[in-house]
Amino acid sequence: MQREQTGFISPRTLALDGMLTALLILLGMIKLPSILPGAEFQLSAPYAVCLAAGVGFWRYLGIGVCASLIQVMLGTHTLWNVLVAMVFRVAAGLLVSLLPERKWAMVLAGPFGTACARLVLAGVLGVPALPLLVAAVPGMVFTGVCVALLEPVLRRVPGMERRAGEQEE
């Protein structure tokens, strides 16, 4: 029996999205330091890629927008931070969504999103992109490895079993 699309969001989905948003914010605040300046690793990157694969691109983007709005309201992010974060979310989310069921696409989505975000950051700051990209390489590698390890675990979370390429009901 086919359900009619009404645009209704169930209380369960709303609650789960709120928790996923809170986790995205918390993981974004945790940064693993590096010897090189600007090469710290943000724990939210692998989680975000797995989130995009688990809940689909549009729902993931909505969770990301809510997280950014909350961070701006709390004063922990500026509009420039939001711009860079949204570039990462769109680039990584699109790669995962356009190539669903491909493990290599998920592993490369984080580094791809980071590279796109660093290119935008270089344009905004008016600095050469290469130093920003080189400084991000350790974090890109760590993101790819973490995605490969984290994705099977997050797949078991109720509400995240849907793959990025599947159509929502």
N, CA, C and O of each residue as an XYZ file, in Angstrom:
676
protein
N       0.838     -1.173      0.000
C       0.000      0.000      0.000
C       0.890      1.245      0.000
O       1.801      1.365      0.819
N       0.630      2.125     -0.880
C       1.438      3.342     -1.046
C       0.907      4.449     -0.143
O      -0.292      4.725     -0.098
N       1.854      5.083      0.589
C       1.461      6.215      1.420
C       1.542      7.485      0.598
O       2.417      7.639     -0.254
N       0.625      8.381      0.864
C       0.623      9.657      0.170
C       1.590     10.609      0.873
O       1.613     10.680      2.102
N       2.386     11.340      0.091
C       3.331     12.294      0.672
C       2.570     13.536      1.109
O       1.873     14.172      0.319
N       2.723     13.864      2.389
C       2.014     15.019      2.921
C       2.966     16.089      3.436
O       2.532     17.181      3.803
N       4.270     15.782      3.465
C       5.216     16.728      4.013
C       5.259     16.676      5.533
O       5.919     17.502      6.162
N       4.569     15.726      6.122
C       4.497     15.570      7.567
C       5.778     14.933      8.085
O       6.245     13.944      7.520
N       6.348     15.478      9.141
C       7.519     14.902      9.784
C       7.057     14.286     11.089
O       6.445     14.959     11.918
N       7.346     13.016     11.272
C       6.901     12.328     12.483
C       7.666     12.845     13.701
O       8.793     13.324     13.572
N       7.062     12.747     14.864
C       7.764     13.158     16.088
C       9.066     12.381     16.292
O      10.044     12.923     16.806
N       9.072     11.116     15.888
C      10.278     10.289     16.007
C      11.408     10.856     15.147
O      12.545     10.966     15.605
N      11.094     11.215     13.902
C      12.100     11.774     12.996
C      12.590     13.115     13.507
O      13.787     13.401     13.461
N      11.683     13.928     13.987
C      12.051     15.241     14.525
C      12.988     15.103     15.734
O      13.981     15.821     15.847
N      12.654     14.172     16.629
C      13.492     13.954     17.804
C      14.868     13.413     17.401
O      15.891     13.856     17.923
N      14.886     12.460     16.478
C      16.157     11.897     16.018
C      17.010     12.970     15.339
O      18.216     13.043     15.574
N      16.395     13.793     14.508
C      17.145     14.859     13.840
C      17.704     15.866     14.838
O      18.801     16.391     14.642
N      16.961     16.140     15.903
C      17.459     17.020     16.955
C      18.678     16.429     17.645
O      19.643     17.137     17.930
N      18.632     15.134     17.912
C      19.783     14.481     18.544
C      20.981     14.433     17.592
O      22.120     14.641     18.011
N      20.722     14.159     16.316
C      21.804     14.127     15.332
C      22.424     15.510     15.160
O      23.633     15.634     14.961
N      21.592     16.551     15.238
C      22.085     17.932     15.163
C      22.965     18.249     16.366
O      24.049     18.814     16.218
N      22.498     17.887     17.551
C      23.277     18.143     18.769
C      24.621     17.424     18.716
O      25.643     17.983     19.115
N      24.621     16.199     18.229
C      25.874     15.444     18.120
C      26.812     16.080     17.098
O      28.025     16.115     17.307
N      26.264     16.579     16.007
C      27.081     17.267     15.001
C      27.736     18.517     15.601
O      28.906     18.796     15.342
N      26.979     19.254     16.395
C      27.524     20.452     17.051
C      28.632     20.068     18.029
O      29.708     20.666     18.027
N      28.359     19.071     18.858
C      29.350     18.661     19.859
C      30.631     18.144     19.211
O      31.729     18.504     19.637
N      30.500     17.314     18.198
C      31.690     16.781     17.528
C      32.451     17.875     16.788
O      33.669     17.785     16.637
N      31.748     18.904     16.325
C      32.407     20.026     15.673
C      33.237     20.861     16.632
O      34.170     21.552     16.222
N      32.891     20.795     17.912
C      33.647     21.553     18.911
C      34.912     20.827     19.356
O      35.805     21.435     19.945
N      34.987     19.533     19.078
C      36.150     18.747     19.473
C      37.134     18.717     18.315
O      36.818     18.243     17.223
N      38.314     19.223     18.567
C      39.346     19.239     17.536
C      40.584     18.536     18.075
O      41.041     18.824     19.181
N      41.119     17.614     17.286
C      42.359     16.954     17.659
C      43.509     17.792     17.134
O      43.559     18.092     15.941
N      44.435     18.177     18.007
C      45.520     19.060     17.572
C      46.523     18.360     16.662
O      46.579     17.132     16.589
N      47.307     19.173     15.978
C      48.346     18.679     15.092
C      49.612     19.492     15.323
O      49.565     20.592     15.874
N      50.718     18.951     14.906
C      51.990     19.659     15.022
C      51.995     20.885     14.110
O      52.546     21.929     14.459
N      51.376     20.744     12.941
C      51.331     21.837     11.970
C      50.172     22.774     12.276
O      49.069     22.313     12.568
N      50.404     24.093     12.213
C      49.303     25.035     12.435
C      48.242     24.896     11.329
O      48.572     24.782     10.149
N      46.997     24.909     11.726
C      45.902     24.815     10.759
C      45.600     23.404     10.307
O      44.738     23.201      9.451
N      46.300     22.414     10.870
C      46.111     21.028     10.442
C      45.345     20.205     11.474
O      45.398     18.975     11.445
N      44.635     20.868     12.382
C      43.871     20.126     13.383
C      42.740     19.364     12.693
O      42.319     19.697     11.586
N      42.273     18.346     13.377
C      41.241     17.480     12.812
C      39.955     17.667     13.593
O      39.945     17.594     14.821
N      38.878     17.907     12.873
C      37.565     18.092     13.487
C      36.823     16.761     13.447
O      36.684     16.161     12.380
N      36.352     16.302     14.578
C      35.692     15.002     14.641
C      34.342     14.964     13.942
O      33.806     13.885     13.690
N      33.791     16.122     13.629
C      32.477     16.134     12.980
C      32.553     15.716     11.508
O      31.533     15.330     10.936
N      33.717     15.781     10.888
C      33.817     15.477      9.455
C      33.434     14.027      9.117
O      32.586     13.823      8.248
N      34.024     13.014      9.768
C      33.607     11.648      9.423
C      32.156     11.370      9.815
O      31.447     10.642      9.120
N      31.722     11.951     10.927
C      30.335     11.779     11.343
C      29.382     12.373     10.304
O      28.348     11.782      9.992
N      29.735     13.542      9.772
C      28.884     14.198      8.778
C      28.757     13.367      7.505
O      27.674     13.276      6.928
N      29.852     12.764      7.070
C      29.804     11.925      5.860
C      28.905     10.713      6.103
O      28.083     10.367      5.254
N      29.060     10.075      7.252
C      28.217      8.924      7.577
C      26.751      9.336      7.738
O      25.841      8.585      7.385
N      26.540     10.522      8.266
C      25.183     11.044      8.417
C      24.528     11.243      7.053
O      23.362     10.897      6.863
N      25.274     11.796      6.111
C      24.738     11.996      4.761
C      24.364     10.663      4.125
O      23.337     10.557      3.455
N      25.190      9.656      4.332
C      24.895      8.334      3.767
C      23.722      7.679      4.476
O      22.954      6.942      3.858
N      23.582      7.942      5.759
C      22.546      7.270      6.530
C      21.163      7.861      6.401
O      20.177      7.124      6.396
N      21.063      9.175      6.297
C      19.736      9.799      6.294
C      19.376     10.442      4.958
O      18.244     10.894      4.783
N      20.299     10.491      4.028
C      20.019     11.121      2.735
C      20.470     12.564      2.705
O      20.596     13.213      3.743
N      20.714     13.061      1.495
C      21.315     14.383      1.325
C      20.476     15.509      1.897
O      21.003     16.338      2.640
N      19.189     15.572      1.580
C      18.370     16.722      1.988
C      18.149     16.765      3.489
O      18.181     17.834      4.099
N      17.927     15.605      4.078
C      17.752     15.569      5.531
C      19.071     15.932      6.217
O      19.073     16.665      7.206
N      20.176     15.430      5.702
C      21.506     15.766      6.222
C      21.773     17.264      6.116
O      22.297     17.879      7.046
N      21.407     17.846      4.970
C      21.613     19.276      4.785
C      20.775     20.083      5.787
O      21.240     21.089      6.323
N      19.556     19.640      6.032
C      18.707     20.303      7.032
C      19.308     20.225      8.427
O      19.277     21.202      9.175
N      19.854     19.070      8.781
C      20.514     18.901     10.076
C      21.718     19.840     10.157
O      21.949     20.466     11.191
N      22.481     19.939      9.073
C      23.645     20.822      9.041
C      23.274     22.291      9.155
O      23.952     23.051      9.845
N      22.207     22.695      8.485
C      21.741     24.090      8.571
C      21.306     24.401     10.003
O      21.635     25.460     10.537
N      20.569     23.480     10.624
C      20.142     23.692     12.020
C      21.359     23.803     12.938
O      21.399     24.663     13.817
N      22.349     22.936     12.734
C      23.565     22.990     13.556
C      24.272     24.334     13.384
O      24.717     24.932     14.364
N      24.375     24.807     12.151
C      25.039     26.088     11.905
C      24.264     27.251     12.525
O      24.864     28.157     13.104
N      22.936     27.228     12.406
C      22.127     28.290     13.005
C      22.294     28.329     14.521
O      22.406     29.404     15.110
N      22.309     27.172     15.142
C      22.488     27.113     16.594
C      23.865     27.646     16.976
O      23.993     28.390     17.948
N      24.894     27.271     16.219
C      26.243     27.737     16.533
C      26.380     29.249     16.354
O      27.084     29.902     17.124
N      25.720     29.801     15.356
C      25.744     31.260     15.180
C      25.019     31.928     16.350
O      25.503     32.920     16.894
N      23.860     31.386     16.738
C      23.119     31.969     17.863
C      23.890     31.868     19.173
O      23.779     32.749     20.026
N      24.667     30.810     19.340
C      25.472     30.657     20.552
C      26.739     31.503     20.523
O      27.395     31.689     21.547
N      27.075     32.010     19.347
C      28.268     32.823     19.214
C      29.548     32.028     19.023
O      30.642     32.586     19.105
N      29.425     30.739     18.771
C      30.618     29.912     18.559
C      31.040     29.854     17.097
O      32.114     29.342     16.785
N      30.210     30.372     16.202
C      30.528     30.427     14.779
C      30.202     31.811     14.226
O      29.307     32.503     14.710
N      30.948     32.184     13.211
C      30.653     33.398     12.458
C      30.029     32.981     11.137
O      29.935     31.789     10.840
N      29.607     33.942     10.353
C      29.051     33.607      9.036
C      30.113     32.989      8.132
O      29.787     32.194      7.251
N      31.383     33.346      8.342
C      32.457     32.734      7.545
C      32.604     31.250      7.904
O      32.802     30.415      7.021
N      32.508     30.927      9.185
C      32.541     29.521      9.603
C      31.393     28.742      8.970
O      31.568     27.615      8.507
N      30.228     29.358      8.957
C      29.049     28.712      8.374
C      29.251     28.492      6.877
O      28.899     27.436      6.351
N      29.811     29.477      6.195
C      30.068     29.333      4.756
C      30.978     28.136      4.486
O      30.683     27.308      3.625
N      32.068     28.049      5.215
C      33.011     26.946      5.016
C      32.349     25.609      5.361
O      32.518     24.629      4.635
N      31.601     25.565      6.458
C      30.917     24.332      6.847
C      29.891     23.907      5.800
O      29.774     22.721      5.490
N      29.149     24.869      5.256
C      28.140     24.527      4.249
C      28.775     24.047      2.945
O      28.226     23.171      2.278
N      29.914     24.609      2.581
C      30.625     24.125      1.386
C      31.023     22.668      1.598
O      30.844     21.834      0.711
N      31.571     22.361      2.795
C      31.927     20.978      3.106
C      30.696     20.083      3.012
O      30.741     19.023      2.387
N      29.596     20.511      3.633
C      28.388     19.675      3.672
C      27.830     19.402      2.285
O      27.454     18.272      1.971
N      27.777     20.435      1.457
C      27.236     20.254      0.104
C      28.148     19.356     -0.729
O      27.671     18.442     -1.401
N      29.457     19.610     -0.689
C      30.391     18.828     -1.506
C      30.417     17.366     -1.065
O      30.270     16.467     -1.894
N      30.603     17.122      0.233
C      30.670     15.748      0.731
C      29.321     15.045      0.580
O      29.263     13.883      0.177
N      28.250     15.747      0.902
C      26.916     15.151      0.794
C      26.534     14.788     -0.628
O      25.935     13.740     -0.866
N      26.877     15.651     -1.574
C      26.574     15.342     -2.972
C      27.364     14.146     -3.471
O      26.832     13.309     -4.200
N      28.641     14.059     -3.083
C      29.448     12.915     -3.523
C      28.870     11.614     -2.994
O      28.768     10.635     -3.733
N      28.495     11.594     -1.732
C      27.894     10.388     -1.140
C      26.551     10.081     -1.792
O      26.234      8.916     -2.030
N      25.758     11.112     -2.084
C      24.430     10.908     -2.661
C      24.482     10.487     -4.129
O      23.667      9.685     -4.584
N      25.442     11.033     -4.856
C      25.537     10.696     -6.277
C      26.153      9.322     -6.518
O      25.929      8.713     -7.564
N      26.926      8.837     -5.555
C      27.558      7.525     -5.683
C      27.214      6.655     -4.470
O      28.101      6.271     -3.708
N      25.922      6.346     -4.295
C      25.533      5.548     -3.130
C      26.063      4.121     -3.252
O      26.343      3.634     -4.347
N      26.191      3.471     -2.107
C      26.639      2.069     -2.040
C      28.081      1.882     -2.499
O      28.507      0.749     -2.724
N      28.832      2.951     -2.640
C      30.242      2.828     -3.021
C      31.087      3.271     -1.835
O      31.129      4.451     -1.488
N      31.755      2.308     -1.225
C      32.554      2.594     -0.029
C      33.649      3.622     -0.321
O      33.928      4.483      0.514
N      34.270      3.537     -1.503
C      35.351      4.476     -1.835
C      34.823      5.905     -1.922
O      35.544      6.848     -1.595
N      33.576      6.076     -2.359
C      33.000      7.421     -2.443
C      32.809      7.990     -1.044
O      33.033      9.179     -0.817
N      32.394      7.138     -0.105
C      32.233      7.612      1.273
C      33.581      7.982      1.879
O      33.695      8.989      2.578
N      34.600      7.174      1.616
C      35.934      7.442      2.163
C      36.503      8.732      1.572
O      37.182      9.483      2.273
N      36.234      8.996      0.302
C      36.757     10.194     -0.357
C      35.885     11.436     -0.160
O      36.335     12.551     -0.424
N      34.646     11.258      0.301
C      33.732     12.402      0.444
C      34.245     13.426      1.457
O      34.154     14.629      1.213
N      34.772     12.975      2.568
C      35.300     13.894      3.581
C      36.473     14.713      3.056
O      36.456     15.941      3.143
N      37.507     14.038      2.503
C      38.614     14.803      1.917
C      38.175     15.719      0.778
O      38.700     16.824      0.639
N      37.225     15.278     -0.034
C      36.714     16.111     -1.124
C      36.017     17.353     -0.564
O      36.246     18.463     -1.043
N      35.171     17.166      0.444
C      34.488     18.295      1.072
C      35.458     19.252      1.728
O      35.289     20.469      1.653
N      36.487     18.695      2.379
C      37.503     19.531      3.015
C      38.267     20.342      1.976
O      38.518     21.532      2.167
N      38.634     19.688      0.874
C      39.374     20.391     -0.185
C      38.529     21.530     -0.759
O      39.032     22.634     -0.968
N      37.263     21.265     -1.009
C      36.378     22.317     -1.528
C      36.251     23.465     -0.526
O      36.292     24.635     -0.907
N      36.097     23.126      0.751
C      35.975     24.158      1.786
C      37.254     24.984      1.887
O      37.192     26.201      2.060
N      38.413     24.334      1.781
C      39.685     25.066      1.851
C      39.861     25.975      0.637
O      40.416     27.067      0.759
N      39.397     25.538     -0.527
C      39.480     26.391     -1.721
C      38.616     27.640     -1.552
O      39.026     28.740     -1.922
N      37.426     27.466     -0.995
C      36.553     28.619     -0.736
C      37.185     29.527      0.317
O      37.156     30.751      0.190
N      37.757     28.916      1.357
C      38.421     29.697      2.397
C      39.583     30.508      1.818
O      39.775     31.665      2.192
N      40.351     29.915      0.918
C      41.460     30.640      0.281
C      40.930     31.828     -0.514
O      41.514     32.911     -0.485
N      39.820     31.622     -1.223
C      39.223     32.722     -1.981
C      38.718     33.838     -1.094
O      38.891     35.016     -1.408
N      38.089     33.469      0.025
C      37.557     34.469      0.952
C      38.685     35.268      1.605
O      38.589     36.486      1.757
N      39.748     34.571      1.988
C      40.864     35.236      2.670
C      41.849     35.898      1.708
O      42.667     36.725      2.110
N      41.758     35.524      0.438
C      42.675     36.072     -0.547
C      44.097     35.550     -0.383
O      45.064     36.276     -0.614
N      44.220     34.287      0.017
C      45.534     33.663      0.196
C      45.671     32.493     -0.771
O      44.665     32.009     -1.290
N      46.901     32.023     -1.026
C      47.077     30.857     -1.895
C      46.416     29.618     -1.284
O      46.457     29.416     -0.070
N      45.821     28.810     -2.123
C      45.096     27.628     -1.655
C      46.022     26.476     -1.270
O      45.688     25.688     -0.386
N      47.164     26.371     -1.911
C      48.039     25.220     -1.687
C      48.459     25.050     -0.224
O      48.372     23.933      0.285
N      48.908     26.091      0.477
C      49.259     25.887      1.889
C      48.071     25.417      2.738
O      48.240     24.606      3.649
N      46.886     25.922      2.441
C      45.704     25.484      3.192
C      45.387     24.016      2.911
O      45.010     23.272      3.816
N      45.540     23.606      1.659
C      45.278     22.215      1.297
C      46.323     21.276      1.898
O      45.979     20.208      2.402
N      47.585     21.665      1.847
C      48.656     20.820      2.400
C      48.467     20.638      3.904
O      48.645     19.538      4.427
N      48.109     21.711      4.594
C      47.893     21.621      6.045
C      46.718     20.709      6.387
O      46.663     20.159      7.487
N      45.789     20.546      5.465
C      44.601     19.732      5.722
C      44.800     18.252      5.418
O      43.949     17.439      5.778
N      45.890     17.884      4.772
C      46.093     16.489      4.349
C      46.042     15.496      5.511
O      45.372     14.471      5.379
N      46.716     15.742      6.648
C      46.601     14.763      7.746
C      45.154     14.546      8.201
O      44.739     13.412      8.441
N      44.402     15.619      8.315
C      42.994     15.500      8.694
C      42.163     14.799      7.640
O      41.230     14.066      7.969
N      42.494     15.015      6.370
C      41.774     14.338      5.288
C      41.981     12.826      5.363
O      41.038     12.054      5.194
N      43.217     12.414      5.616
C      43.514     10.985      5.728
C      42.778     10.400      6.932
O      42.175      9.332      6.837
N      42.829     11.098      8.059
C      42.160     10.641      9.266
C      40.650     10.560      9.051
O      40.004      9.631      9.536
N      40.092     11.515      8.337
C      38.657     11.495      8.037
C      38.292     10.263      7.228
O      37.322      9.575      7.547
N      39.056      9.979      6.186
C      38.777      8.800      5.361
C      38.826      7.507      6.157
O      37.968      6.640      5.995
N      39.824      7.379      7.010
C      39.948      6.177      7.839
C      38.783      6.085      8.825
O      38.191      5.019      8.996
N      38.461      7.194      9.467
C      37.353      7.202     10.442
C      36.009      6.888      9.793
O      35.177      6.203     10.389
N      35.794      7.381      8.584
C      34.533      7.086      7.888
C      34.407      5.586      7.655
O      33.341      5.009      7.871
N      35.487      4.958      7.217
C      35.459      3.518      6.959
C      35.137      2.728      8.226
O      34.481      1.688      8.159
N      35.594      3.215      9.375
C      35.340      2.526     10.643
C      33.992      2.892     11.253
O      33.350      2.048     11.878
N      33.558      4.129     11.082
C      32.353      4.634     11.733
C      31.058      4.270     10.998
O      30.024      4.079     11.637
N      31.100      4.173      9.697
C      29.886      3.953      8.907
C      29.150      2.670      9.269
O      27.929      2.711      9.422
N      29.834      1.520      9.415
C      29.082      0.315      9.796
C      28.433      0.431     11.178
O      27.382     -0.163     11.417
N      29.041      1.179     12.077
C      28.484      1.360     13.418
C      27.237      2.238     13.358
O      26.204      1.890     13.928
N      27.332      3.387     12.664
C      26.186      4.301     12.577
C      25.038      3.708     11.764
O      23.890      4.115     11.942
N      25.317      2.777     10.896
C      24.276      2.131     10.097
C      23.284      1.405     10.992
O      22.133      1.198     10.607
N      23.724      1.018     12.184
C      22.860      0.270     13.117
C      21.947      1.179     13.944
O      21.060      0.686     14.641
N      22.148      2.489     13.878
C      21.317      3.427     14.637
C      19.931      3.472     13.996
O      19.825      3.700     12.791
N      18.873      3.260     14.769
C      17.527      3.331     14.191
C      17.281      4.693     13.550
O      17.547      5.731     14.155
N      16.777      4.680     12.336
C      16.520      5.918     11.603
C      17.642      6.284     10.658
O      17.487      7.190      9.840
N      18.780      5.590     10.753
C      19.908      5.873      9.858
C      20.212      4.685      8.955
O      21.270      4.642      8.326
N      19.312      3.734      8.885
C      19.577      2.566      8.063
C      19.331      2.818      6.578
O      19.718      2.002      5.741
N      18.690      3.939      6.241
C      18.420      4.280      4.851
C      19.695      4.787      4.197
O      20.437      5.565      4.796
N      19.945      4.357      2.996
C      21.147      4.778      2.273
C      20.880      6.066      1.516
O      19.727      6.411      1.255
N      21.942      6.777      1.164
C      21.833      8.087      0.525
C      21.110      8.039     -0.801
O      20.448      9.012     -1.161
N      21.205      6.960     -1.537
C      20.616      6.897     -2.865
C      19.158      6.490     -2.881
O      18.511      6.576     -3.924
N      18.623      6.049     -1.752
C      17.236      5.592     -1.702
C      16.287      6.773     -1.653
O      16.632      7.842     -1.149
N      15.110      6.575     -2.173
C      14.082      7.606     -2.143
C      13.369      7.573     -0.805
O      13.119      6.502     -0.252
N      13.041      8.751     -0.285
C      12.284      8.811      0.952
C      10.819      8.530      0.660
O      10.309      8.825     -0.420
N      10.147      7.939      1.675
C       8.709      7.673      1.496
C       7.911      8.929      1.652
O       6.686      8.901      1.535
